[in-house]
Amino acid sequence: MQLPDVSAAQQLALLDRFVEDNVRGVVVTDARRIDNPVVFVNRAFEVITGYTSAEVVGRNCRFLQSGGSDQPGLLSLRAALAAGTGIKVLLLNCRKDGAPFFNELSLTPIRDESGILTHFLGSIEDVSAREAVKKALEVEHSRTRALVESISDAFFSLDAHWRFTFVNGQAERLLGRQREQLQGFSVWDSFPELSDSGFGRSYRQAVASGSQGVHTEYYAPLDKWFEARIYPTDNGLTVLFQDVTERQTRESRRRYEAEHDRLTGLPNRAAFLTKVAQVITPAVGNRCAFCAIAFFDLDEFKEVNDMLGHGAGNDVLQNVARRLQAFCGSEHLLAHMNGDEFAVLWRCADVRKACALTEDLLACIAQPMRVSDTDLSLGASAGVACYPDAGASVEDLLRHAETAMYEAKAAGKFTFRAYHGDIAARAVHKLTLLRELSTALEHGEFFLVFQPQVSLPDRRIVGGEALIRWMHPARGLIMPCAFIPIAEEFSHILRIGEWVVDAACRQLGLWLPRLSPDFRLAVNISARHVMDPSLAAFIQRCLEHYGVPGRHLELELTEASLAADVVSVARSLEAVRDIGVSISVDDFGTGYSNLRYLHQFPISTLKVDRSFIEDLPANVASAKMVNAIIGIARSLGLKTLAEGVETSEQLACVESLGCDLYQGYVLSRPVSAADFEVFLD
């Protein structure tokens, strides 16, 4: 290239100045001479190599070689020199002081006007620092790759175009692909289902926001649960992920077990409350206009457990659960609340439909079932509480449904009641009475009345029955039928029963000088007392405290009390008998009579229930029933007592049937202790 208006001498001067001032080293060799000797080097060459121009000119550049003659760059350089072509190579050279350095050499052939090669122009640059950084990066990359390969997590990286740039071995195994099948290819093309999945959305969100994230999801094409930790980078994305299928299976199982009853497989109480709340809470979704909770309790389930065993009871619960599931399907929410209690959330249009569904479900439960080689027909009682009239919260609805269920039981069982204002009022009354029962003992509001028991046929007073009454300070006299069932439902019956036994023993102590040797005063005790292993010890303390022999006291039990844990009841009653106290069965014939129980327990008397006496002598069936009970008692060596005898005709009938004892209004109503003393003279 010629510079305009510049003489040849000036151009040479400028060229010389450019070469000398160049930061790159410049070396010129003579290609026409043997061994291609150096004919010129600039100042930068001297600085880079440590050699002066005088030490270099006339020599072949091979004196700079280091690291062996088989360097790839050196071999390429020799080929270019031989061919007279240009080349750019990286050489490991050696300075004059012996220090190695990386030399980036650019070689250009120089030819004359006729095209004959005359010289080679070389430009050198010390790139040792660059190569050191490059080497360090390679080492670091190698270490990083080794680390990524060694970790238990699967790993892959994507570039800005969503192409795989690296896939480790664990990712190959989990994804079922070789890295050669993935690297360089788009993640969306390699896994098309990923684009619309939660993983795909998480990847795009991480890139868009520049923030890392964690996502766990079931990926159907691979039939696995994956957990991915997503990290955006300057030019793409890196993902660490692992197969969490086993963990998710455990978690799913744990959640299932926490929300379901193990015996029936139905949702449990906690799950039911949560799901009902989701239906009726506006914040969770669109609030329903109407729904209803039906709360079910199996009637006489305790008797099944006691007679057939808990295994049979479990079979009953599972059988009922299957029936309820078949009836409710997926439309209604069913749960096993506790023990023999179930609940259903009816998703229906109105109260009438909820009641109709409840009635149909009761009929479904009542169908006979075969359990432990026994045909059973169990019923249930149910209460219905409708949203929103019966409550705006799930707690209120469930509480009111339970309250209505107890109303159904009180009405005779095997039916249902819908919660309404009257039930609410009765529930409040019940709670009030329960609270007042707690203080009645402390305030001395209970007292006893006594009804004589007469021997047939000599008409001799041989005993009596002590009956509790409650003189309420505001309501006046309250009969036991109004408060004993409530007390039995809770723990109050224990304290009341203990008070009755103590008060009866105290009265016997006062009467003791006037009592005949065979006089016995009967007191009623509950099933809870019978199950108490300390019952006999408590009675003995009362007898000893008032100086009363045990033969003057009798305990009256119901048939239901005997149908509890046979071993525990027998042990408790035998301890009572051992202190001289006799035992009778009250209201015999109205419960689950079992001759085996009568034979196992130390019973002395059966009391024929008043329901069989009130129709005598006109009702032939009642007469036959009384006659059968007397026959059973005689066969077991027991006495019989007819209770509720109100007319002389009834008295004549029970006497003709062979009854041993009677009590009832025909002789006397229950009277005070002072009035009863006339029967002791």
C-alpha positions as CSV (number, residue, x, y, z in Angstrom):
1,M,0.0,0.0,0.0
2,Q,1.4,3.4,-1.0
3,L,0.7,6.5,1.2
4,P,-0.2,9.6,-1.0
5,D,2.2,12.5,-1.0
6,V,4.7,10.6,1.1
7,S,8.1,9.8,-0.2
8,A,9.4,6.2,-0.2
9,A,12.0,7.2,2.5
10,Q,9.2,8.7,4.7
11,Q,7.1,5.5,4.3
12,L,10.0,3.3,5.3
13,A,10.5,5.5,8.4
14,L,6.9,5.3,9.3
15,L,6.9,1.5,8.9
16,D,10.0,1.2,11.0
17,R,8.4,3.4,13.7
18,F,5.2,1.2,13.6
19,V,7.2,-2.0,14.0
20,E,9.3,-0.7,16.8
21,D,6.4,0.7,18.8
22,N,4.2,-2.4,18.3
23,V,3.3,-4.1,21.6
24,R,3.5,-7.4,19.9
25,G,6.9,-8.9,19.1
26,V,7.9,-8.8,15.4
27,V,10.4,-11.2,13.9
28,V,11.4,-11.4,10.2
29,T,13.2,-14.5,8.8
30,D,14.9,-14.9,5.4
31,A,13.2,-17.8,3.6
32,R,15.8,-17.8,0.9
33,R,18.6,-18.8,3.2
34,I,19.3,-22.2,4.7
35,D,17.6,-22.8,8.1
36,N,15.4,-19.7,7.7
37,P,17.5,-17.4,9.9
38,V,16.2,-14.3,11.8
39,V,17.1,-11.1,10.1
40,F,15.1,-8.7,12.3
41,V,13.3,-8.4,15.6
42,N,11.7,-5.4,17.2
43,R,12.0,-4.1,20.7
44,A,8.8,-5.9,21.9
45,F,10.3,-9.2,20.8
46,E,13.4,-8.5,23.0
47,V,11.2,-7.7,26.0
48,I,9.0,-10.8,25.5
49,T,11.9,-13.3,25.0
50,G,14.7,-11.6,27.0
51,Y,17.1,-11.9,24.0
52,T,18.6,-8.9,22.3
53,S,18.5,-8.4,18.6
54,A,22.2,-9.2,18.3
55,E,21.7,-12.5,20.1
56,V,18.9,-13.5,17.8
57,V,19.7,-12.3,14.3
58,G,21.2,-15.1,12.2
59,R,19.7,-17.9,14.3
60,N,16.7,-20.1,13.6
61,C,13.9,-19.5,16.0
62,R,13.9,-23.0,17.3
63,F,16.2,-21.9,20.1
64,L,13.0,-20.6,21.8
65,Q,11.4,-24.0,21.8
66,S,10.4,-25.6,25.1
67,G,8.2,-28.5,26.1
68,G,9.4,-30.9,23.4
69,S,9.4,-31.0,19.7
70,D,6.1,-32.8,19.4
71,Q,3.9,-29.9,20.4
72,P,0.8,-29.8,18.2
73,G,1.4,-26.1,17.4
74,L,5.0,-26.8,16.4
75,L,4.1,-29.5,14.1
76,S,1.6,-27.3,12.4
77,L,4.1,-24.5,12.1
78,R,6.7,-26.7,10.4
79,A,4.1,-27.8,7.9
80,A,3.2,-24.1,7.1
81,L,6.9,-23.2,6.7
82,A,7.4,-26.0,4.4
83,A,4.4,-25.0,2.3
84,G,5.1,-21.3,2.5
85,T,1.7,-20.5,3.9
86,G,0.5,-18.4,6.8
87,I,-0.6,-19.8,10.2
88,K,-1.6,-18.9,13.7
89,V,-0.4,-21.3,16.4
90,L,0.1,-21.5,20.2
91,L,3.6,-22.6,21.2
92,L,5.2,-23.2,24.5
93,N,8.5,-21.3,24.3
94,C,11.3,-20.5,26.7
95,R,12.7,-17.1,27.6
96,K,16.4,-16.4,27.9
97,D,16.2,-16.9,31.7
98,G,14.7,-20.3,31.2
99,A,11.1,-19.3,32.2
100,P,8.5,-20.9,29.9
101,F,5.8,-18.8,28.3
102,F,2.9,-19.3,26.0
103,N,3.5,-17.7,22.6
104,E,0.7,-16.9,20.2
105,L,2.5,-16.8,16.8
106,S,0.9,-15.4,13.7
107,L,3.1,-16.2,10.6
108,T,2.7,-14.4,7.3
109,P,4.7,-15.3,4.1
110,I,6.3,-12.4,2.2
111,R,6.7,-12.7,-1.6
112,D,8.4,-10.5,-4.2
113,E,6.8,-9.1,-7.3
114,S,7.2,-12.4,-9.1
115,G,5.6,-14.3,-6.3
116,I,8.8,-15.9,-5.0
117,L,8.8,-16.4,-1.2
118,T,11.5,-14.3,0.3
119,H,10.7,-13.8,3.9
120,F,8.4,-14.8,6.8
121,L,6.9,-12.1,9.0
122,G,6.1,-13.3,12.5
123,S,4.0,-11.6,15.2
124,I,4.4,-13.0,18.7
125,E,2.4,-12.3,21.9
126,D,3.0,-13.6,25.4
127,V,-0.4,-15.1,26.3
128,S,0.7,-17.0,29.4
129,A,-1.7,-15.1,31.7
130,R,-4.6,-15.9,29.3
131,E,-3.6,-19.6,29.1
132,A,-3.2,-19.8,32.9
133,V,-6.8,-18.5,33.3
134,K,-7.9,-20.8,30.6
135,K,-6.2,-23.7,32.3
136,A,-7.7,-22.8,35.7
137,L,-11.1,-22.6,34.1
138,E,-10.6,-26.0,32.5
139,V,-9.5,-27.4,35.8
140,E,-12.4,-25.8,37.6
141,H,-14.8,-27.0,34.9
142,S,-13.3,-30.5,35.2
143,R,-13.7,-30.4,39.0
144,T,-17.3,-29.0,38.6
145,R,-18.1,-31.8,36.1
146,A,-16.6,-34.4,38.4
147,L,-18.6,-32.9,41.3
148,V,-21.8,-32.8,39.3
149,E,-21.2,-36.4,38.3
150,S,-20.6,-37.5,41.8
151,I,-23.7,-36.0,43.5
152,S,-26.7,-38.2,44.1
153,D,-29.0,-35.6,42.5
154,A,-29.7,-35.6,38.8
155,F,-28.4,-32.4,37.1
156,F,-28.8,-30.7,33.7
157,S,-28.2,-27.2,32.3
158,L,-30.0,-25.4,29.6
159,D,-28.9,-22.4,27.5
160,A,-30.9,-19.3,26.6
161,H,-32.6,-21.3,23.8
162,W,-33.7,-24.1,26.2
163,R,-31.1,-26.5,24.8
164,F,-29.4,-29.0,27.0
165,T,-25.8,-28.0,27.5
166,F,-24.9,-30.7,30.1
167,V,-26.6,-33.8,31.5
168,N,-25.0,-35.8,34.3
169,G,-25.1,-39.6,34.7
170,Q,-27.9,-39.6,37.3
171,A,-30.1,-37.5,35.0
172,E,-29.4,-40.0,32.3
173,R,-30.6,-42.8,34.6
174,L,-33.8,-41.0,35.8
175,L,-34.8,-39.6,32.4
176,G,-34.0,-42.9,30.6
177,R,-32.0,-41.0,27.9
178,Q,-28.3,-40.8,27.0
179,R,-26.7,-37.4,27.2
180,E,-25.8,-37.6,23.5
181,Q,-29.6,-37.8,22.9
182,L,-30.2,-34.6,24.9
183,Q,-27.2,-32.2,24.7
184,G,-27.7,-29.7,22.0
185,F,-31.5,-30.4,21.8
186,S,-34.4,-28.4,23.1
187,V,-35.9,-29.6,26.4
188,W,-39.4,-29.0,25.0
189,D,-38.6,-31.2,21.9
190,S,-37.1,-33.9,24.0
191,F,-39.9,-33.9,26.6
192,P,-43.0,-32.4,24.9
193,E,-45.3,-33.1,27.9
194,L,-43.0,-30.9,30.1
195,S,-44.1,-27.7,28.4
196,D,-47.6,-27.6,29.9
197,S,-46.6,-29.2,33.2
198,G,-45.9,-27.5,36.5
199,F,-42.2,-28.1,35.8
200,G,-42.4,-26.2,32.5
201,R,-44.2,-23.3,34.2
202,S,-41.6,-23.2,37.0
203,Y,-38.7,-23.2,34.5
204,R,-40.2,-20.3,32.6
205,Q,-41.0,-18.4,35.8
206,A,-37.5,-18.8,37.1
207,V,-36.0,-17.4,33.9
208,A,-38.5,-14.5,33.7
209,S,-38.1,-13.5,37.4
210,G,-34.4,-14.4,37.9
211,S,-35.3,-16.1,41.1
212,Q,-34.7,-19.7,42.1
213,G,-37.5,-22.1,43.0
214,V,-38.5,-25.6,44.1
215,H,-41.3,-27.6,42.4
216,T,-42.6,-31.1,43.2
217,E,-44.9,-32.9,40.8
218,Y,-45.9,-36.3,39.5
219,Y,-44.6,-36.7,35.9
220,A,-46.9,-39.2,34.2
221,P,-44.8,-40.1,31.2
222,L,-42.1,-41.5,33.5
223,D,-44.5,-42.6,36.2
224,K,-42.4,-40.8,38.9
225,W,-42.6,-38.0,41.4
226,F,-39.8,-35.5,40.9
227,E,-38.6,-32.7,43.1
228,A,-36.7,-30.0,41.1
229,R,-34.6,-27.1,42.4
230,I,-34.4,-24.6,39.7
231,Y,-31.6,-21.9,39.4
232,P,-31.6,-19.3,36.7
233,T,-28.1,-18.4,35.3
234,D,-26.8,-15.6,33.1
235,N,-27.4,-17.6,29.9
236,G,-30.0,-20.2,30.8
237,L,-31.0,-22.5,33.6
238,T,-29.6,-25.2,35.8
239,V,-31.8,-27.8,37.4
240,L,-31.0,-30.3,40.2
241,F,-33.7,-32.9,40.6
242,Q,-34.3,-36.2,42.3
243,D,-36.8,-39.1,42.3
244,V,-39.1,-38.6,45.3
245,T,-41.6,-41.2,44.4
246,E,-40.9,-43.3,47.5
247,R,-41.1,-40.2,49.8
248,Q,-44.3,-39.1,48.2
249,T,-45.8,-42.5,48.6
250,R,-44.9,-42.5,52.3
251,E,-46.3,-38.9,52.7
252,S,-49.5,-39.9,50.8
253,R,-49.8,-42.9,53.1
254,R,-49.2,-40.8,56.2
255,R,-51.8,-38.2,55.1
256,Y,-54.3,-41.0,54.3
257,E,-53.8,-42.6,57.7
258,A,-54.1,-39.2,59.4
259,E,-57.3,-38.5,57.6
260,H,-58.9,-42.0,57.6
261,D,-60.2,-44.5,60.1
262,R,-58.0,-47.6,60.0
263,L,-60.8,-50.0,60.7
264,T,-63.3,-48.9,58.0
265,G,-61.1,-46.9,55.6
266,L,-63.6,-44.0,55.8
267,P,-62.5,-40.4,56.4
268,N,-62.2,-39.7,60.2
269,R,-63.7,-36.9,62.3
270,A,-60.9,-34.4,61.6
271,A,-61.0,-34.9,57.8
272,F,-64.8,-34.6,57.9
273,L,-64.7,-31.3,59.8
274,T,-62.1,-30.0,57.4
275,K,-64.1,-30.9,54.3
276,V,-67.4,-29.7,55.6
277,A,-65.7,-26.4,56.5
278,Q,-64.5,-26.1,52.9
279,V,-68.1,-26.6,51.6
280,I,-69.6,-23.9,53.9
281,T,-66.8,-21.4,54.2
282,P,-66.9,-18.5,51.6
283,A,-63.2,-18.0,51.7
284,V,-62.5,-21.4,50.4
285,G,-64.9,-21.4,47.5
286,N,-68.4,-20.7,46.5
287,R,-70.5,-21.2,49.6
288,C,-73.3,-23.7,49.1
289,A,-76.9,-22.5,49.6
290,F,-77.9,-25.6,51.5
291,C,-76.4,-28.8,53.0
292,A,-77.0,-31.0,56.0
293,I,-75.1,-33.1,58.4
294,A,-76.6,-36.4,59.5
295,F,-75.0,-37.9,62.6
296,F,-75.6,-41.6,63.1
297,D,-75.1,-43.8,66.2
298,L,-75.7,-47.6,66.0
299,D,-78.3,-48.7,68.6
300,E,-77.5,-51.7,70.8
301,F,-73.9,-51.9,69.4
302,K,-72.5,-52.2,72.9
303,E,-74.6,-55.3,73.5
304,V,-73.2,-56.9,70.3
305,N,-69.7,-56.2,71.5
306,D,-70.4,-57.7,74.9
307,M,-72.2,-60.8,73.7
308,L,-70.2,-61.6,70.5
309,G,-66.8,-59.9,71.3
310,H,-65.0,-57.0,69.9
311,G,-64.0,-58.9,66.8
312,A,-67.6,-59.2,65.9
313,G,-68.2,-55.6,66.7
314,N,-65.4,-54.6,64.3
315,D,-67.1,-56.8,61.6
316,V,-70.3,-54.9,62.2
317,L,-68.6,-51.6,61.8
318,Q,-66.9,-52.6,58.6
319,N,-70.2,-54.1,57.2
320,V,-72.1,-50.9,58.0
321,A,-69.3,-48.8,56.5
322,R,-69.5,-50.7,53.2
323,R,-73.3,-50.2,53.2
324,L,-73.0,-46.5,53.8
325,Q,-70.3,-46.1,51.1
326,A,-72.6,-47.9,48.6
327,F,-75.5,-45.7,49.6
328,C,-73.6,-42.4,49.6
329,G,-71.4,-42.9,46.5
330,S,-69.3,-40.0,45.6
331,E,-72.1,-37.4,45.8
332,H,-72.2,-37.2,49.6
333,L,-69.3,-37.0,52.2
334,L,-69.2,-40.0,54.6
335,A,-67.1,-40.3,57.7
336,H,-66.5,-42.7,60.7
337,M,-66.5,-40.3,63.6
338,N,-65.7,-42.6,66.6
339,G,-66.7,-46.0,67.9
340,D,-70.2,-46.7,66.5
341,E,-70.8,-43.2,65.2
342,F,-70.9,-42.1,61.6
343,A,-71.7,-38.8,59.9
344,V,-72.8,-37.9,56.4
345,L,-72.8,-34.5,54.7
346,W,-75.8,-34.5,52.5
347,R,-75.3,-32.3,49.4
348,C,-79.0,-31.8,48.5
349,A,-81.5,-29.1,47.8
350,D,-83.6,-28.8,51.0
351,V,-84.6,-30.2,54.4
352,R,-87.1,-32.6,53.0
353,K,-84.6,-34.2,50.8
354,A,-82.0,-34.4,53.7
355,C,-84.6,-36.1,55.9
356,A,-85.6,-38.5,53.2
357,L,-82.0,-39.5,52.6
358,T,-81.5,-40.0,56.3
359,E,-84.6,-42.2,56.6
360,D,-83.4,-44.3,53.6
361,L,-80.0,-44.7,55.2
362,L,-81.5,-45.9,58.5
363,A,-83.4,-48.5,56.5
364,C,-80.2,-49.5,54.8
365,I,-78.4,-50.0,58.1
366,A,-81.3,-52.0,59.5
367,Q,-81.0,-54.7,56.9
368,P,-80.0,-58.1,58.4
369,M,-76.3,-58.9,58.4
370,R,-74.3,-62.1,59.1
371,V,-71.6,-61.7,61.7
372,S,-69.8,-64.5,63.5
373,D,-72.3,-67.1,62.2
374,T,-75.1,-65.0,63.8
375,D,-77.8,-63.1,62.0
376,L,-78.0,-59.5,63.3
377,S,-80.5,-56.7,62.7
378,L,-79.1,-53.5,64.0
379,G,-80.8,-50.2,63.9
380,A,-79.4,-46.7,64.3
381,S,-80.5,-43.3,65.6
382,A,-79.7,-40.2,63.7
383,G,-79.8,-36.4,64.1
384,V,-79.9,-34.0,61.2
385,A,-78.7,-30.4,61.3
386,C,-79.2,-28.2,58.2
387,Y,-77.0,-25.4,57.0
388,P,-77.4,-22.5,57.4
389,D,-80.5,-22.7,59.7
390,A,-79.0,-25.0,62.3
391,G,-75.6,-23.3,62.4
392,A,-73.1,-21.3,60.3
393,S,-70.0,-23.2,61.4
394,V,-69.1,-26.9,61.1
395,E,-68.8,-27.1,64.9
396,D,-72.3,-25.8,65.4
397,L,-73.8,-28.1,62.8
398,L,-72.1,-31.2,64.2
399,R,-73.0,-30.3,67.8
400,H,-76.6,-29.7,66.8
401,A,-76.7,-33.0,64.8
402,E,-75.5,-34.9,67.8
403,T,-78.1,-33.2,70.0
404,A,-80.8,-34.2,67.6
405,M,-79.4,-37.8,67.5
406,Y,-79.8,-38.0,71.3
407,E,-83.3,-36.8,71.0
408,A,-83.9,-39.7,68.5
409,K,-82.5,-42.2,71.0
410,A,-84.7,-40.7,73.8
411,A,-87.7,-41.1,71.5
412,G,-87.2,-44.9,71.3
413,K,-84.2,-45.3,69.0
414,F,-84.3,-46.6,65.4
415,T,-85.4,-43.2,64.1
416,F,-84.1,-39.7,63.4
417,R,-84.8,-36.2,64.5
418,A,-84.0,-32.9,62.7
419,Y,-82.6,-30.1,64.8
420,H,-85.0,-27.3,65.6
421,G,-85.7,-24.7,68.3
422,D,-87.4,-27.1,70.7
423,I,-84.5,-29.5,70.6
424,A,-82.2,-26.5,71.3
425,A,-84.3,-25.6,74.3
426,R,-84.2,-29.2,75.6
427,A,-80.5,-29.3,75.1
428,V,-80.1,-26.1,77.1
429,H,-82.4,-27.6,79.8
430,K,-80.2,-30.7,79.9
431,L,-77.0,-28.7,80.3
432,T,-78.6,-26.6,83.0
433,L,-79.8,-29.7,84.8
434,L,-76.4,-31.3,84.5
435,R,-74.7,-28.2,86.0
436,E,-77.2,-28.1,88.8
437,L,-76.6,-31.8,89.5
438,S,-73.0,-31.0,90.2
439,T,-74.1,-28.8,93.2
440,A,-77.1,-30.8,94.4
441,L,-75.0,-33.1,96.5
442,E,-73.1,-30.3,98.2
443,H,-76.3,-28.5,98.9
444,G,-78.1,-31.6,100.4
445,E,-80.9,-31.5,97.8
446,F,-81.2,-35.3,97.5
447,F,-83.3,-37.5,99.8
448,L,-84.6,-41.1,99.9
449,V,-88.1,-42.5,100.0
450,F,-88.8,-46.1,100.7
451,Q,-91.4,-48.6,99.3
452,P,-92.0,-51.9,101.2
453,Q,-91.5,-55.3,99.8
454,V,-93.9,-58.1,100.9
455,S,-93.5,-61.8,101.0
456,L,-96.2,-64.1,99.5
457,P,-98.3,-65.7,100.7
458,D,-97.7,-64.7,104.4
459,R,-97.9,-60.9,103.6
460,R,-94.9,-60.2,105.8
461,I,-92.7,-57.1,105.3
462,V,-89.3,-58.5,104.4
463,G,-87.7,-55.6,102.9
464,G,-87.9,-52.3,101.0
465,E,-86.5,-50.3,98.1
466,A,-84.7,-47.0,98.7
467,L,-85.6,-44.6,95.9
468,I,-83.8,-41.2,95.3
469,R,-85.6,-37.9,95.0
470,W,-84.4,-34.4,94.2
471,M,-85.8,-31.4,96.0
472,H,-84.7,-28.6,93.7
473,P,-84.6,-25.2,95.4
474,A,-86.4,-23.5,92.5
475,R,-88.3,-26.3,90.6
476,G,-89.4,-28.3,93.5
477,L,-89.6,-32.1,93.5
478,I,-87.8,-33.7,90.6
479,M,-88.3,-37.5,90.0
480,P,-85.3,-39.7,89.1
481,C,-86.6,-40.4,85.6
482,A,-85.9,-36.7,84.9
483,F,-82.3,-36.6,86.0
484,I,-80.9,-40.2,86.4
485,P,-80.5,-40.7,82.6
486,I,-78.6,-37.5,82.3
487,A,-76.4,-38.4,85.3
488,E,-75.7,-41.8,83.7
489,E,-74.7,-40.2,80.5
490,F,-71.9,-38.4,82.3
491,S,-69.9,-39.2,85.4
492,H,-72.4,-37.7,87.9
493,I,-74.0,-41.1,88.4
494,L,-70.9,-42.3,90.3
495,R,-71.2,-39.7,93.0
496,I,-75.0,-39.9,93.2
497,G,-74.8,-43.7,93.5
498,E,-72.3,-43.5,96.3
499,W,-74.5,-41.0,98.1
500,V,-77.5,-43.4,97.8
501,V,-75.5,-46.3,99.2
502,D,-74.2,-44.2,102.1
503,A,-77.6,-42.7,102.9
504,A,-79.3,-46.2,102.8
505,C,-76.7,-47.6,105.1
506,R,-77.1,-44.7,107.5
507,Q,-80.9,-45.2,107.6
508,L,-80.4,-49.0,108.1
509,G,-78.2,-48.1,111.1
510,L,-81.0,-46.1,112.6
511,W,-83.5,-48.8,112.0
512,L,-81.3,-51.7,113.0
513,P,-82.9,-52.4,116.4
514,R,-86.3,-52.8,114.8
515,L,-85.2,-54.9,111.7
516,S,-86.1,-58.6,111.4
517,P,-83.0,-60.9,110.6
518,D,-84.1,-61.3,107.0
519,F,-85.0,-57.6,106.2
520,R,-83.1,-56.2,103.2
521,L,-83.1,-52.7,101.8
522,A,-82.5,-52.6,98.1
523,V,-80.6,-49.7,96.4
524,N,-80.2,-49.2,92.6
525,I,-76.7,-48.9,91.2
526,S,-75.6,-48.2,87.7
527,A,-73.5,-50.2,85.2
528,R,-70.6,-47.9,85.9
529,H,-70.6,-48.9,89.6
530,V,-70.7,-52.6,88.7
531,M,-67.5,-52.2,86.6
532,D,-65.7,-50.4,89.4
533,P,-63.4,-52.9,91.2
534,S,-63.5,-50.9,94.4
535,L,-67.4,-51.2,94.7
536,A,-67.3,-53.9,97.4
537,A,-64.7,-52.0,99.4
538,F,-66.8,-48.8,99.3
539,I,-69.9,-50.7,100.4
540,Q,-68.1,-52.4,103.2
541,R,-66.8,-49.1,104.6
542,C,-70.3,-47.7,104.6
543,L,-71.7,-50.8,106.4
544,E,-69.0,-50.7,109.0
545,H,-69.3,-47.0,109.5
546,Y,-73.0,-47.3,110.5
547,G,-72.6,-50.8,112.1
548,V,-74.9,-52.5,109.6
549,P,-74.6,-56.2,108.8
550,G,-74.2,-56.9,105.0
551,R,-77.3,-59.1,105.0
552,H,-79.6,-56.1,105.4
553,L,-78.4,-54.5,102.1
554,E,-79.3,-55.5,98.5
555,L,-78.0,-54.1,95.2
556,E,-80.4,-53.8,92.3
557,L,-78.8,-54.0,88.8
558,T,-80.3,-53.8,85.3
559,E,-79.8,-56.5,82.7
560,A,-77.7,-54.1,80.7
561,S,-75.2,-53.9,83.6
562,L,-74.8,-57.7,83.4
563,A,-74.2,-57.5,79.7
564,A,-71.0,-55.6,80.1
565,D,-67.6,-57.2,80.6
566,V,-68.6,-60.6,82.1
567,V,-65.4,-61.3,83.8
568,S,-65.1,-57.9,85.5
569,V,-68.8,-57.8,86.5
570,A,-68.6,-61.3,88.0
571,R,-65.5,-60.5,90.0
572,S,-67.1,-57.3,91.3
573,L,-70.4,-58.9,92.3
574,E,-68.6,-61.9,93.9
575,A,-66.7,-59.4,96.1
576,V,-70.1,-57.8,97.0
577,R,-71.6,-61.2,97.9
578,D,-68.6,-62.0,100.0
579,I,-69.4,-59.2,102.4
580,G,-73.0,-60.5,102.8
581,V,-74.8,-58.1,100.4
582,S,-77.4,-59.8,98.1
583,I,-78.0,-58.9,94.5
584,S,-81.1,-58.7,92.4
585,V,-81.8,-58.0,88.7
586,D,-84.2,-55.1,88.2
587,D,-86.7,-54.8,85.3
588,F,-86.1,-58.4,84.2
589,G,-87.4,-59.4,80.8
590,T,-87.0,-55.9,79.2
591,G,-83.4,-56.2,78.2
592,Y,-81.0,-58.7,76.7
593,S,-81.8,-61.6,79.0
594,N,-79.2,-64.3,78.9
595,L,-79.5,-67.4,81.1
596,R,-75.8,-67.9,81.0
597,Y,-75.2,-64.6,82.6
598,L,-77.7,-65.4,85.3
599,H,-75.9,-68.6,86.0
600,Q,-72.5,-67.0,86.2
601,F,-73.4,-64.1,88.6
602,P,-74.2,-64.4,92.3
603,I,-77.9,-63.2,91.9
604,S,-80.6,-64.0,94.4
605,T,-83.7,-62.3,93.1
606,L,-85.3,-61.4,89.7
607,K,-87.6,-58.4,89.7
608,V,-90.4,-58.8,87.1
609,D,-90.8,-55.5,85.3
610,R,-94.0,-53.6,85.9
611,S,-94.7,-53.6,82.1
612,F,-95.7,-57.3,82.4
613,I,-97.7,-56.6,85.6
614,E,-99.9,-53.7,84.5
615,D,-101.9,-55.7,82.0
616,L,-102.7,-58.6,84.5
617,P,-104.8,-60.5,84.7
618,A,-106.5,-59.6,81.4
619,N,-103.5,-60.0,79.1
620,V,-102.8,-63.7,78.6
621,A,-99.5,-63.0,76.9
622,S,-98.3,-61.0,79.9
623,A,-99.4,-63.8,82.3
624,K,-97.4,-66.3,80.2
625,M,-94.3,-64.1,80.3
626,V,-94.5,-63.7,84.1
627,N,-95.0,-67.4,84.4
628,A,-91.9,-68.1,82.2
629,I,-89.8,-65.7,84.3
630,I,-90.9,-67.4,87.5
631,G,-90.0,-70.8,85.9
632,I,-86.6,-69.5,84.9
633,A,-85.9,-68.2,88.4
634,R,-87.0,-71.4,90.1
635,S,-84.8,-73.5,87.8
636,L,-81.8,-71.4,88.9
637,G,-82.8,-71.3,92.5
638,L,-83.7,-67.6,92.5
639,K,-86.6,-65.7,94.0
640,T,-89.0,-63.5,92.0
641,L,-90.4,-60.1,92.9
642,A,-93.3,-58.5,91.1
643,E,-92.9,-54.7,91.0
644,G,-95.6,-52.2,90.2
645,V,-98.5,-54.2,91.7
646,E,-101.3,-51.6,91.9
647,T,-104.6,-53.6,92.2
648,S,-105.8,-56.5,94.2
649,E,-106.5,-58.4,91.0
650,Q,-102.9,-58.0,89.9
651,L,-101.8,-59.2,93.4
652,A,-104.0,-62.3,93.2
653,C,-102.7,-63.1,89.7
654,V,-98.9,-62.9,90.6
655,E,-99.6,-64.9,93.8
656,S,-101.4,-67.6,91.8
657,L,-98.5,-67.7,89.3
658,G,-96.1,-68.5,92.2
659,C,-94.3,-65.1,92.6
660,D,-92.3,-65.0,95.9
661,L,-92.5,-61.2,96.6
662,Y,-94.2,-58.1,95.5
663,Q,-94.1,-54.3,95.9
664,G,-96.4,-51.6,94.6
665,Y,-99.1,-49.1,95.2
666,V,-101.6,-51.8,96.2
667,L,-99.8,-51.7,99.6
668,S,-98.0,-48.4,99.7
669,R,-96.5,-45.6,97.6
670,P,-92.8,-44.8,98.3
671,V,-92.8,-42.9,101.7
672,S,-90.4,-41.1,103.9
673,A,-88.2,-42.9,106.4
674,A,-90.5,-41.8,109.3
675,D,-93.6,-43.1,107.5
676,F,-91.9,-46.4,106.6
677,E,-91.3,-47.2,110.2
678,V,-94.9,-48.3,110.6
679,F,-94.0,-51.3,108.4
680,L,-91.2,-52.2,110.7
681,D,-93.4,-52.6,113.8
